[in-house]
Amino acid sequence: MRARETAEGTSPRRTRRGLLRLLGGLAGIGALNLASARGSEATDGAAVLAGTTTDAASPTTLATTTDGSGPGLLVTNETDGALYGFGQGFPGAVGISDASIGTIGTAFTSAGYGVAGLSHGSAGVVGFDDEGGFGAIVYPQLYVEGDLIVTGVKNAAVKTPDGGHALVYAVESPENWFEDFGEAKLVRGRAVVELRKDFAGVVERPYHVFLTPHGESNGLYVGSRGRTSFAVHEQGGGRSSIGFSYRIVARRKGFAGRRLERFRPPNVADVRRQAAEAVARFGGR
């Protein structure tokens, strides 16, 4: 038997009362099975029922609506986890949509998180697309606590004058380098350039300085390279007063000695296989 459906508009207050009374927190162990389900009529567009099974071979839709009046399953709990999914050898929770979003996670305050994933030695969250799309889309910012590792390229998509976008590529290096740029001026063949404090505070010494003169000269060279400044001189004892630009390259502080570190990628093919099996088993195309 299937939970009866209604076409009334969804009322969060009535839905919460009914679900707290009937579910209080739904524990779904493995694939839910219709034979062990307890159904209840929803009064505001949400089909409500709960059940457990240990039979992974016959997953069954337990809660559905077909008229667009509300969610097929809605669970709330004001003091603990509202929905818990646990699977032994198969997914604990699966969200599938044929034309929209399979799973949505929302946090209504800055203290919460829309979606969280925890793993022990694997990956907390995995996203795939097998038709040329994106495994994940993040807006407006992505924060990574730790390292960002990619097997492809790192791009920025920049707007072009014709209204389109073009991809530009990050410069890669065997070591972890920071760069800074600036301009200064020789006065009678000599200049002392102060390092910006914010840059000097995050890099190691020694650092490299590359110079480009902006006028006629005998050539420029870097004299001393100190903790807070470096000196520039004109070659041959020249006394020109010309401008120049400089590029400073220094190792990131705390990362000295890390060069072309060996890395073993995770078994992505196995994760893709598990995801494809889950979609096929639980009603995907």
Legacy VTK file of the C-alpha trace (Angstrom):
# vtk DataFile Version 3.0
C-alpha trace
ASCII
DATASET POLYDATA
POINTS 285 float
0.000 0.000 0.000
1.198 3.514 -0.642
0.751 6.542 1.540
-2.288 8.533 0.464
-1.700 11.913 -1.099
-3.480 15.235 -0.914
-3.347 18.316 -3.099
-3.483 20.923 -0.335
-0.728 23.522 -0.040
2.138 22.776 2.312
1.849 24.268 5.808
5.126 24.031 7.728
3.354 24.282 11.083
0.912 21.448 10.394
3.631 19.373 8.780
5.877 19.787 11.817
3.128 18.765 14.246
2.257 15.668 12.251
5.829 14.594 11.699
6.971 15.152 15.252
4.032 13.062 16.411
4.602 10.223 13.957
8.352 10.288 13.295
10.206 12.334 15.904
13.299 11.455 13.850
13.256 8.847 11.097
15.924 6.125 11.161
16.320 4.485 7.766
18.531 1.419 8.034
19.544 0.171 4.595
16.916 0.398 1.868
13.404 1.039 3.203
10.931 -1.718 2.400
7.227 -1.273 1.918
6.335 -4.453 3.813
7.604 -3.034 7.105
6.390 0.538 6.635
3.779 2.315 8.719
1.864 4.832 6.653
-0.150 7.866 7.662
-2.177 10.273 5.625
-0.651 13.712 5.238
-2.955 16.705 5.643
-0.831 19.274 3.840
0.737 17.701 0.796
3.440 15.604 2.465
3.231 11.808 2.504
4.403 10.507 5.876
5.611 7.049 6.875
8.509 5.256 8.523
10.048 1.806 8.449
13.168 -0.321 8.421
14.438 -3.297 6.490
17.514 -5.458 6.085
16.614 -6.457 2.529
18.758 -4.409 0.126
17.504 -6.271 -2.941
14.009 -4.762 -3.063
14.027 -1.004 -2.409
10.565 0.480 -2.629
9.230 4.025 -2.800
7.575 4.684 0.530
6.529 8.311 0.392
5.463 10.079 -2.782
3.387 12.925 -4.071
2.536 13.252 -7.744
0.583 16.487 -7.879
3.395 18.856 -6.870
1.576 19.894 -3.709
4.423 19.090 -1.338
7.436 16.929 -0.628
7.244 13.153 -0.822
8.937 12.908 2.556
9.535 15.669 5.112
11.035 15.021 8.538
11.653 17.529 11.328
13.100 17.224 14.811
13.796 20.233 17.006
16.184 18.537 19.456
18.087 15.880 17.504
18.820 14.563 14.022
15.627 14.454 11.984
16.692 11.931 9.352
19.306 9.232 9.732
20.434 6.866 6.990
22.772 3.922 7.543
23.815 1.405 4.922
25.968 -1.696 5.239
27.585 -2.168 1.855
25.159 0.206 0.116
24.237 3.909 0.418
22.646 5.093 3.646
20.852 7.889 1.773
20.195 8.521 -1.915
18.639 11.594 -3.528
17.595 11.397 -7.199
15.814 13.888 -9.461
15.080 13.561 -13.171
15.016 17.316 -13.858
15.940 19.234 -10.708
18.017 18.719 -7.548
18.347 15.274 -5.996
19.371 16.426 -2.516
19.247 19.854 -0.864
20.836 20.880 2.424
20.009 24.258 3.971
21.187 26.049 7.106
19.101 29.025 8.240
21.737 30.592 10.517
25.463 31.311 10.265
26.080 28.622 12.912
24.857 25.800 10.664
25.989 24.037 7.508
23.809 23.098 4.556
25.696 19.882 3.815
28.430 18.178 5.848
30.421 15.056 5.075
32.731 13.068 7.349
35.035 10.284 6.251
37.656 8.104 7.903
40.512 7.940 5.421
38.498 8.520 2.257
36.404 11.528 1.102
33.670 13.243 3.100
31.792 14.486 0.022
32.081 13.234 -3.567
30.441 14.708 -6.678
30.393 13.286 -10.234
28.996 14.183 -13.619
29.228 11.651 -16.444
27.927 13.831 -19.292
30.466 16.659 -19.507
29.107 18.837 -16.695
30.502 19.695 -13.265
30.906 17.398 -10.291
30.289 20.382 -7.995
29.297 24.046 -8.314
30.131 26.389 -5.433
28.869 29.979 -5.076
30.096 32.521 -4.175
33.322 31.291 -2.532
35.164 28.047 -1.862
37.276 27.737 1.301
39.704 24.836 1.696
41.259 24.109 5.089
44.406 22.333 3.933
45.660 21.552 0.431
43.874 21.895 -2.894
44.982 19.108 -5.237
43.884 18.742 -8.855
44.935 16.350 -11.609
43.891 18.785 -14.324
44.512 22.503 -14.677
43.583 25.456 -12.466
41.723 28.123 -14.437
40.134 31.497 -13.987
37.203 32.286 -16.308
37.535 35.936 -17.363
34.991 37.993 -19.253
35.987 38.991 -22.780
34.989 42.181 -24.664
32.547 40.199 -26.819
30.556 39.203 -23.732
31.869 35.661 -23.514
34.399 34.042 -21.197
37.919 32.740 -21.739
40.024 30.472 -19.546
43.420 31.582 -18.271
45.824 29.241 -16.535
47.746 29.314 -13.257
51.566 29.261 -13.434
52.820 26.024 -11.837
56.108 25.427 -10.019
57.973 22.489 -8.413
58.151 24.516 -5.186
55.839 26.843 -3.279
56.747 30.372 -4.390
55.172 33.767 -3.715
55.697 36.767 -6.004
55.452 40.510 -5.592
55.908 43.352 -8.088
56.633 47.056 -7.913
58.403 50.083 -9.308
61.175 52.350 -7.964
63.683 54.906 -9.224
67.448 55.210 -9.305
68.854 58.446 -7.912
72.393 59.039 -9.211
72.782 55.343 -9.930
71.468 53.874 -6.679
68.170 52.921 -4.991
67.056 51.121 -1.835
63.718 49.343 -2.207
61.720 48.488 0.899
59.873 45.179 0.903
56.211 45.459 1.658
55.687 44.333 5.247
52.750 42.056 4.447
54.835 40.241 1.818
58.028 40.039 3.894
56.081 38.493 6.767
54.980 35.417 4.799
58.145 34.457 2.864
61.562 32.946 3.539
65.002 34.278 2.711
66.904 34.354 0.433
64.664 35.712 -2.314
65.168 36.484 -6.001
64.875 39.961 -7.570
64.441 40.545 -11.310
64.894 44.082 -12.679
63.644 45.914 -15.796
65.094 49.443 -16.414
62.776 52.083 -17.883
65.420 54.085 -19.654
68.998 54.242 -20.943
71.621 52.971 -18.528
74.747 50.843 -18.237
72.579 48.062 -16.826
71.253 47.394 -13.323
72.161 44.837 -10.685
70.980 43.888 -7.208
73.466 44.562 -4.400
72.478 43.517 -0.895
69.243 41.615 -0.149
68.180 42.232 3.431
65.230 41.136 5.534
63.275 44.322 4.850
64.903 45.845 1.731
67.253 45.343 -1.192
69.684 47.690 -2.985
69.839 48.339 -6.727
72.910 49.837 -8.491
73.789 50.906 -11.997
76.631 48.914 -13.458
80.036 50.474 -14.123
79.556 53.125 -11.479
76.879 54.842 -13.541
74.891 57.701 -12.049
71.653 57.540 -14.021
68.372 58.625 -12.519
65.812 56.385 -14.196
62.838 54.365 -13.139
62.733 50.580 -13.064
60.313 47.795 -12.228
61.098 44.740 -10.121
59.751 41.254 -9.525
60.487 39.464 -6.241
60.154 35.680 -5.972
60.446 34.013 -2.542
59.567 30.675 -0.966
56.452 30.607 1.161
57.238 30.609 4.871
56.959 27.176 6.438
57.126 25.318 3.122
60.874 25.272 2.455
62.172 21.903 1.298
58.873 20.769 -0.232
59.604 20.044 -3.875
57.734 17.753 -6.277
56.275 15.745 -3.392
55.027 12.290 -4.262
51.266 11.822 -4.157
48.926 8.848 -4.556
45.492 9.834 -5.937
42.367 8.232 -4.423
40.603 5.411 -6.249
38.113 7.617 -8.063
37.032 4.837 -10.413
35.763 2.762 -7.472
33.771 5.711 -6.095
32.231 6.318 -9.521
31.225 2.666 -9.703
29.519 2.800 -6.297
27.680 5.996 -7.248
26.474 4.492 -10.541
25.246 1.342 -8.781
23.354 3.410 -6.211
21.611 5.476 -8.882
20.696 2.388 -10.876
19.350 0.563 -7.802
17.290 3.421 -6.451
15.495 4.503 -9.585
17.993 6.498 -11.642
18.223 6.281 -15.413
LINES 1 286
285 0 1 2 3 4 5 6 7 8 9 10 11 12 13 14 15 16 17 18 19 20 21 22 23 24 25 26 27 28 29 30 31 32 33 34 35 36 37 38 39 40 41 42 43 44 45 46 47 48 49 50 51 52 53 54 55 56 57 58 59 60 61 62 63 64 65 66 67 68 69 70 71 72 73 74 75 76 77 78 79 80 81 82 83 84 85 86 87 88 89 90 91 92 93 94 95 96 97 98 99 100 101 102 103 104 105 106 107 108 109 110 111 112 113 114 115 116 117 118 119 120 121 122 123 124 125 126 127 128 129 130 131 132 133 134 135 136 137 138 139 140 141 142 143 144 145 146 147 148 149 150 151 152 153 154 155 156 157 158 159 160 161 162 163 164 165 166 167 168 169 170 171 172 173 174 175 176 177 178 179 180 181 182 183 184 185 186 187 188 189 190 191 192 193 194 195 196 197 198 199 200 201 202 203 204 205 206 207 208 209 210 211 212 213 214 215 216 217 218 219 220 221 222 223 224 225 226 227 228 229 230 231 232 233 234 235 236 237 238 239 240 241 242 243 244 245 246 247 248 249 250 251 252 253 254 255 256 257 258 259 260 261 262 263 264 265 266 267 268 269 270 271 272 273 274 275 276 277 278 279 280 281 282 283 284
